[in-house]
Amino acid sequence: MTRISRRRLGRRILEPFPAVAGNSFAAAEHGPSYFGRMLDAIAAARSSVDVQMYLWDDDELGLRYVEALRAAAARGVRVRVLIDAVGSRAIVDRISVVDDAGGDVRLFSPFRIKFLRRYFHRTHKKMIVCDGEAAFTGGAGFSLYWSGGKRREGPWHDRMFEMRGPVLEQLARTFETDFERWPARHARMPPERADAKIELAAAGTAELRVLRGWPNARDFRHELVERIRAARERVWIGTPYFIPPPSLLRALSGARKRGVDVRLVLPSGNHSHPLFWHASRRHYGFLLRRGVTIHEFDHGFYHAKLAVIDRDAAIVGSSNLDYFSWSRNAEMDILVTDRDSVDLVADCFEADRARGRSLSLREMGLSGTWLKMKDRMAGWF
């Protein structure tokens, strides 16, 4: 094994995290809302700010985060940033000011032709941990895609979730493990700033657990499929990329056979990338024939990632229902198991579903031969 491979994979989280109670759990919708909360948390940080991000653009919003982190580092806060070398390539040069102010910015899996296979392992995580007081995760990157829209598109629809309490220890450990796999660009961090502690004060009644992702065990896919297989009442899922592996399709089909209410909220063809939209449509007929309800969200690109199973489990985070999230990308998700927080995620899903258009089996049957062929070819690809 090469030295790079050892650095990348040598340290892992071997045991699953336990569910911990005593947390607060809140949802924020629309870019201006959750971006404002995250920037305020960075501005208020006193000891540490850790950020892991896949998509980070050098537009107006992305540069606001660069400046917020630079200012935090300049006032003595320990600032550590792990960005994906592909998804955040636009910001790599601009974010050097954070290093210059005393922060530590590292690249996840920088691309090298010699290690072509590593190109397909990206960190898809979106995570901020500020001091021991506030953390955020969900589907949104630092880009105007989620705020004002770009390239003549409307804003992408997404949700971020804010957490406080003991679960921040799991988030901090997840970040620490990922961060140490990649080399520092500037080895200047003062030792006294490397030991910021997470305070684990209770903050509410939510019961939460961090689900590990690559290169640790992939808790998300196991947890989701097993809970769907055991579901007795409802399985509600919202996702931007629905290209499900066979195990997930079988679990959804089996749930319907047991009379479970299975609903999906997915992007519409008006806002989705054509390749992914057609690849998703390949599965619609199979699911509709089994009684699954499918709603296409038509108010901007639907990018939320939500799953609600019965009344005792919900999952939010960064994972999509496609092969990259399932088998390639580094993802991070939160399992929610207390009733009030599950109901909160269910309310988010229902609000999205209410803004979607329900598809019918008849409508799918009326699709022309060329459209069906495109669905099949996209699925194969």
C-alpha positions in Angstrom: 0.0 0.0 0.0 1.4 3.4 -0.9 2.1 6.2 1.5 -0.9 8.1 0.1 -3.2 5.2 0.6 -2.1 4.8 4.2 -2.7 8.5 4.9 -6.1 8.2 3.2 -7.4 5.0 4.8 -5.1 4.4 7.8 -7.4 5.9 10.4 -11.0 4.7 10.5 -14.0 4.8 12.8 -14.3 1.1 13.5 -17.4 1.0 15.7 -20.8 2.5 14.9 -21.8 5.5 16.9 -24.5 5.0 19.6 -27.8 7.0 19.6 -27.5 9.9 22.1 -30.3 11.9 23.7 -30.3 15.5 24.9 -29.9 17.3 21.6 -31.7 20.1 19.9 -32.7 19.5 16.2 -34.0 22.2 13.9 -34.7 22.5 10.2 -34.1 25.5 7.9 -35.5 25.8 4.4 -34.4 28.2 1.6 -30.8 29.3 1.1 -31.0 32.8 2.7 -32.3 31.3 5.9 -29.8 28.5 6.6 -26.8 30.4 5.0 -27.5 33.3 7.4 -27.6 30.9 10.4 -24.3 29.3 9.5 -22.5 32.5 8.9 -23.8 33.8 12.2 -22.4 30.7 14.0 -19.0 31.2 12.4 -19.0 34.9 13.4 -19.8 33.9 17.0 -17.3 31.1 17.3 -14.8 31.6 20.1 -12.5 28.5 20.0 -13.0 26.4 16.8 -14.7 26.2 13.5 -14.5 23.0 11.4 -15.9 22.9 7.8 -16.1 20.0 5.4 -17.6 20.8 2.0 -18.1 19.3 -1.4 -19.4 22.1 -3.6 -17.9 25.6 -2.9 -18.1 28.2 -5.7 -16.2 31.4 -6.0 -19.4 33.4 -6.4 -20.7 36.1 -4.0 -22.0 33.6 -1.5 -18.9 31.3 -1.6 -16.7 34.3 -1.0 -18.7 35.4 2.0 -17.8 32.1 3.7 -14.2 32.6 2.8 -14.2 36.0 4.4 -16.1 34.7 7.5 -13.5 31.9 8.0 -10.6 34.3 7.4 -11.9 36.7 10.0 -12.4 33.8 12.5 -8.8 32.6 12.0 -7.5 36.2 12.3 -9.2 36.7 15.7 -7.5 33.5 17.1 -10.2 30.9 16.4 -8.9 27.5 15.3 -10.2 27.2 11.8 -9.9 23.9 9.9 -11.4 23.4 6.4 -11.5 20.2 4.3 -12.8 20.8 0.8 -13.2 18.4 -2.1 -10.5 18.9 -4.7 -13.0 18.5 -7.5 -16.3 19.9 -6.2 -14.5 23.0 -4.6 -11.9 23.5 -7.3 -13.2 27.0 -8.1 -12.4 28.2 -4.6 -9.0 26.6 -4.0 -6.9 29.7 -4.9 -9.3 32.2 -3.2 -9.4 30.3 0.1 -5.7 30.6 0.6 -6.4 33.8 2.6 -7.7 31.5 5.4 -4.3 29.7 5.5 -2.6 33.1 5.5 -4.7 34.2 8.5 -3.6 31.1 10.5 -6.2 28.6 9.4 -5.6 25.1 8.0 -7.2 24.3 4.7 -6.8 20.8 3.2 -7.9 19.1 0.0 -9.8 15.9 0.0 -8.4 13.4 -2.7 -6.5 15.9 -5.0 -6.6 14.5 -8.5 -3.5 12.9 -10.0 -3.5 10.9 -13.2 -1.4 8.3 -11.5 -4.2 7.6 -9.1 -7.1 7.8 -11.5 -9.3 5.6 -9.4 -9.1 8.0 -6.5 -10.7 10.6 -8.6 -14.1 8.9 -8.1 -13.8 9.0 -4.3 -15.1 12.4 -3.4 -16.2 13.9 -0.1 -19.8 14.8 -0.6 -20.3 15.9 3.0 -21.7 19.3 4.0 -20.8 19.9 7.6 -20.0 22.8 9.9 -19.1 22.4 13.6 -18.7 25.6 15.6 -17.1 25.4 19.1 -19.1 22.8 21.0 -22.3 24.7 20.5 -23.7 24.4 17.0 -23.4 22.1 14.0 -25.1 22.0 10.6 -25.5 19.4 7.9 -27.8 18.7 5.0 -27.6 19.0 1.2 -26.6 22.6 0.5 -23.1 23.7 -0.7 -21.7 27.2 -0.5 -23.0 28.5 -3.8 -25.6 30.8 -5.3 -27.3 27.7 -6.7 -29.1 27.5 -3.3 -29.6 31.2 -2.7 -30.4 33.3 -5.7 -29.9 30.8 -8.5 -27.3 30.7 -11.3 -27.1 30.2 -15.0 -30.7 31.5 -15.5 -31.9 28.8 -13.0 -34.1 29.4 -10.0 -32.8 28.7 -6.6 -32.3 25.0 -5.8 -34.7 23.7 -3.1 -32.9 22.2 -0.1 -32.9 21.9 3.7 -30.2 22.2 6.3 -30.4 20.9 9.9 -28.9 22.6 12.9 -27.9 20.5 16.0 -26.7 21.2 19.4 -25.8 18.9 22.3 -23.9 15.7 22.8 -24.2 14.5 19.2 -21.6 17.2 18.3 -18.9 14.9 19.7 -19.7 12.4 17.0 -19.7 15.1 14.3 -16.4 16.4 15.6 -14.8 12.9 15.6 -16.1 12.3 12.1 -14.5 15.5 10.9 -11.2 14.9 12.8 -10.8 11.5 11.2 -11.4 12.8 7.7 -9.2 15.9 8.2 -6.2 14.0 9.4 -6.1 11.8 6.3 -4.9 14.7 4.1 -1.7 16.7 4.4 -1.6 20.3 5.6 -0.7 22.9 2.9 0.9 25.1 5.6 2.2 23.5 8.8 1.9 26.7 10.9 -0.9 25.9 13.4 0.2 26.8 16.9 0.0 23.7 19.2 -2.2 25.5 21.8 -5.0 25.9 19.2 -5.0 22.2 18.2 -6.8 21.1 21.4 -10.1 22.9 21.3 -12.6 20.9 23.3 -16.2 20.0 22.5 -18.6 20.8 25.4 -21.3 18.2 25.7 -24.1 20.0 27.5 -27.6 18.8 26.9 -29.6 21.1 24.7 -32.9 19.4 24.1 -34.8 16.1 23.7 -33.8 14.9 20.3 -32.1 11.5 20.0 -29.6 11.5 17.2 -26.8 9.3 15.8 -24.2 10.0 13.1 -24.1 7.4 10.4 -20.6 6.6 9.2 -19.5 6.7 5.6 -16.6 5.7 3.3 -13.9 4.8 4.1 -15.6 3.6 7.3 -18.5 1.3 7.2 -21.4 2.6 5.1 -24.1 2.9 7.8 -26.5 4.9 5.7 -27.4 2.3 3.1 -27.6 -0.5 5.7 -29.8 1.5 8.0 -32.1 2.7 5.3 -32.7 -0.6 3.6 -33.1 -2.6 6.9 -35.6 -0.1 8.2 -37.6 -0.1 5.0 -37.6 -3.9 5.1 -39.1 -3.7 8.6 -41.5 -0.8 8.0 -45.1 -1.3 8.8 -46.7 2.2 8.3 -44.8 4.6 6.0 -41.7 5.1 4.0 -41.4 8.7 2.7 -38.2 9.6 0.7 -37.1 12.9 -0.9 -34.0 12.8 -3.0 -32.5 14.6 -6.0 -30.9 11.6 -7.7 -33.1 8.4 -7.6 -31.0 5.7 -9.3 -31.5 3.0 -6.7 -29.5 -0.2 -6.4 -31.5 -3.4 -6.6 -31.6 -3.9 -2.9 -33.4 -0.6 -2.3 -35.9 -1.3 -5.2 -36.7 -4.7 -3.7 -37.1 -3.1 -0.2 -39.5 -0.5 -1.5 -41.5 -3.1 -3.5 -41.6 -5.4 -0.5 -42.9 -2.5 1.7 -45.8 -1.9 -0.7 -46.7 -5.6 -0.6 -47.1 -5.3 3.1 -49.4 -2.3 2.7 -46.8 0.4 3.7 -47.5 3.9 2.4 -44.5 4.5 0.1 -44.0 8.0 -1.3 -41.2 9.6 -3.2 -40.5 13.3 -3.9 -38.1 13.7 -6.9 -37.0 16.5 -9.2 -39.0 17.3 -12.3 -37.6 17.2 -15.8 -37.9 21.0 -16.0 -35.1 21.5 -13.5 -33.1 18.3 -13.4 -30.1 17.3 -15.4 -31.6 15.3 -18.4 -29.3 12.3 -17.9 -30.2 11.8 -14.2 -33.9 12.5 -14.8 -34.2 9.9 -17.5 -32.2 7.4 -15.5 -34.6 7.9 -12.6 -37.7 7.6 -14.9 -36.5 4.1 -15.8 -37.8 2.9 -12.5 -41.1 4.8 -12.3 -43.2 2.3 -14.0 -42.0 -0.6 -11.8 -42.8 1.4 -8.7 -46.1 2.9 -9.8 -47.4 -0.5 -10.7 -46.8 -1.6 -7.2 -48.6 1.4 -5.7 -45.7 3.7 -4.9 -46.7 7.4 -5.0 -44.3 9.6 -7.0 -44.4 13.4 -6.9 -42.2 15.6 -9.1 -41.2 18.9 -7.5 -41.5 21.7 -10.0 -40.4 24.8 -8.1 -36.7 24.7 -8.8 -34.3 21.8 -8.7 -35.2 19.5 -5.8 -32.0 18.8 -3.8 -33.3 17.9 -0.4 -32.4 14.5 1.1 -35.0 13.2 3.5 -36.2 9.7 4.6 -39.0 9.0 7.1 -39.7 5.4 8.1 -42.7 4.7 10.3 -42.9 7.0 13.4 -39.6 6.2 15.0 -36.9 6.9 12.4 -35.8 9.6 10.0 -32.5 10.2 8.1 -31.2 13.5 6.9 -27.7 14.4 5.5 -25.7 14.3 2.3 -26.4 10.9 0.8 -28.3 10.6 -2.5 -29.9 7.4 -3.7 -27.5 6.7 -6.5 -24.4 4.6 -7.0 -21.9 7.3 -6.1 -23.4 7.9 -2.7 -24.0 4.2 -2.3 -20.6 2.9 -3.1 -18.1 5.7 -3.9 -18.5 9.1 -2.1 -17.7 9.9 1.5 -21.1 10.8 3.0 -22.4 11.8 6.4 -26.0 11.4 7.6 -27.9 11.8 10.8 -30.3 9.1 12.1 -33.2 10.7 14.1 -35.1 8.4 16.4 -37.2 10.5 18.8 -40.8 11.1 17.9 -40.8 14.9 17.8 -37.8 15.1 15.6 -39.1 12.4 13.3 -42.4 14.4 13.0 -40.3 17.5 12.1 -38.6 15.7 9.2 -42.0 14.3 8.2 -43.5 17.8 8.1 -40.6 18.9 5.8 -41.3 16.0 3.5 -45.1 16.7 3.4 -44.4 20.4 2.6 -42.2 19.3 -0.3 -44.8 16.7 -1.5 -47.6 19.3 -1.4 -45.6 21.4 -3.9 -45.1 18.4 -6.2 -47.1 17.0 -9.1 -48.3 13.4 -8.7 -47.4 11.1 -11.5 -49.7 8.4 -12.8 -49.1 5.0 -14.3 -51.3 6.1 -17.3 -49.1 9.1 -17.9 -46.0 6.9 -17.9 -47.7 4.5 -20.3 -48.4 7.3 -22.7 -44.7 8.2 -23.0 -43.5 7.8 -26.6 -41.0 5.1 -27.7 -38.2 7.6 -28.0 -38.7 8.9 -24.5 -38.7 5.3 -23.1 -35.6 4.5 -25.0 -33.8 7.6 -23.6 -34.9 6.4 -20.1 -33.4 3.0 -20.7 -30.1 4.3 -22.2 -29.6 6.8 -19.4 -30.2 4.0 -16.8 -27.6 1.8 -18.5 -25.1 4.7 -18.6 
